[in-house]
């Protein structure tokens, strides 16, 4: 299996050999012929699937003499991709002058499917706050909330604080990471919103309408 979305499934297989020379492959879905490929193409994308449906794929090889191999063992696929959503917790949420805030991001899988690949979360930068020191991958608890900081790495670019994880979030489970920031309103007062954003496609997900969460901070000089 190479990848799945709600509207497509891509499978792959190892090359076959025989004494004549393999010239192509046939792909079957639930026992019916779906399509074929050349000998040099070892993947097939099925774009005719229905969302969240179970399918079984098999592959057979054929050669120039018209010989066909037996079909491979079946590959069972359910094309429900993971669905990730963040929850942002900021404590406290009121600043009087320079204030230390604890920030926790919980990334939850909602679709009952294990994630796969890298998960990336962006938190937009703001000149009024910075991390209080370096991100600590050994931090295991913040405000009595257990953390998985060791599964996340920190980096940044010109516009975002970036947190990434290659650790699978099991179906229906979550992963927390947390850190402390120093917020300095200087001589201003007002409201500031901190936003966490799961980058589209992270962890194999394809739904993007629930990928952000925000917390409002009220600040005073």
N, C-alpha and C positions, 0 to 999 in steps of 0.2 A: 504494500500500500504506500502510495506517495503522498496524496493529499485528499481531503474531502471538504466540500462546502455543502450548503443546503441544496445547491443546484447542480453540482458536479462531483464526480469521483474519479480520481486518477490512480490507476494501478500500474505496477511495474513487475518484471519478472527477469529471471536469468536466461541467457542465451542457451539454445539447444543445439545439438550436433547430430548428424547421422552420416552414413557412408555415401550418400548422394550429395548432400548439401542442403541445409534448411533454406527455404526461400521466403518463408513468412510464418505468421502466427494468426490464429483465430481466437477471438475473445467471446466468451459466453457469459450471459447473465441469467441466473436462475434456470440454467439448462438450455436457453435459447441463444442462437448465434446473434451476437451484437455487432461485430465488425471484424476487420482484419488489419494487419500491419505488415510491412516488409520485414525482411530478416534483420535489418539494421535498427529497427524501431522496437524497443523493449518496454514501451509504455503505451497506455491507452487511456484516453479521457472520455468518460461517459457523461454527456451533457443532457441526458434524457431522464434523469432521476427525479423523483418526488422528494420533498423535504422530509427528513427524519423517517426514513424507510429502510428496512433491512434488505440487503441484496447479497447474493452469493456469486462470485466471479470465478471462472476457470479459464485456462488457456491451453490450446493445443498447437503443435508445430506441424508444418507440412513442407514437403520438399519438391524438387522439380519433377520427380517421377510420379507425383500425385499421392504419395504416401502421407498418411496423417497419424500423428501420435495420439495416444490416449489423452484425455483432458487431465489437466493438473488437479491436485487437491483443491477443494473449494476455499476461497477467501471470503469470509463473511464480513460485510461492511455495513455499518449504520451511519448514514450521512447527517448526523446531528453534530455540528461543530460545537466546541466549547463556547460559553458565553460569559465574559468577564465584566464585572462592574466594580468600581472603587467606592469605598466609604471613607470619608475624611473626618478625622476627629482632632480638633485643636483645643487645647486647654492651657490657660483660661481663654476666654474670647473677648476680654476687655483689657485694654492697655492704658496705663497711666504713666506716661513717660517711657523710658526704655524698659522693656518687659521681656522676660523669657517665656516662650511658649513651647509646649510639647506637641508635636505633630505625629499622628499615627495614620497610616494608610492601610486599609484592609482591602485586599483584592479577592473577590469572591467569585467562584465558578457557579453559575446558575442553571446550566442545562443538563447536569448530570453526566458530564463527559470529561475525562481527563484532558488537561491542557497538553499541548506539545509545542516545542520550539520556544523561542525567547519571548518573555513578557516584558514590555516596556511601559513605564509610567512617567509622564511629564508633569512637572509642577512649574508653572511659569515664574520666572524671576521677578523680583521687585526690589528697587534700591533701598527700601526701608527695612528689609530684613535679610539676614544671612544665617546659614547654619552656625550653631555655636560650636566651633571647632570642626574637626573632621568627622565624616560619617563613621559610625562605630559598628562594624559588622558583628562584634561580640556582645552588643547590648541585647539582653534577653527579656527585659521587662521595662515598661514605661507606664507610669500611672496605673500600676497593677494589671496592665494588659500584656500578656505574653507576646513576644516578638519573634519573627523569623529573619532577623537582620542578616544572619549568616548566609541566607539564600539570595540576598540582593546585593548588587554592587551599585556604587554611586559614580556618576560623572556629570558633566555639565557642558553646555554650549553657550552661545551668546544670549539665548532667550530662555532656556529651561534648565531646571535641576532634573536630572535624568536617573531613574532607578530601573535596573534590569535584573531579570532572574531567568535562569535556564532550568530551574527546578520545577518539576511537574506539580501543579495544583490538582489533587485528586478530585474526581467528580463530586460536585456539591460541597467542596471544602473551601478553605480560604488560606491566605498567607498575609501576615502583618509585617510591616516594617515601620520603624519610627526613628525620630531624631528631635533635637531641640533647636529652636531658632531664637535669635535675638532680634526683636522688633524695636525700631527707634523712629517715632513719629516726628522727632525734632521739635519744631514749634507749631506743627499743624495738628488738626483734629479732624475726625471724620470716620469713614468706614473703608475697610479694605477686605477684599475677597481673595482667599487662597483657594486655588482649584487644583485638583488632581485629575489627570486625563490618561486613561488607558489607550495607548496608541492602537489604531485600527489594525487588525490582523494579529495582534499579540496573542501568543499562546494558541494559535490556530483558530481564533474566533472570527466570526464574520458579521455579527450584529454590532452596530455602532451607535444606536440611539440611547444607550445607557452607559456610556463610557466615561462619564465625568461626574464629579461630585465637588461641592464647594462649601466652605465655611466662611462666615462673615466675622470680621474683627472690628470692634468699635475702639477707636483710639483717641487719646487726649494727650496734650502736651504735658 
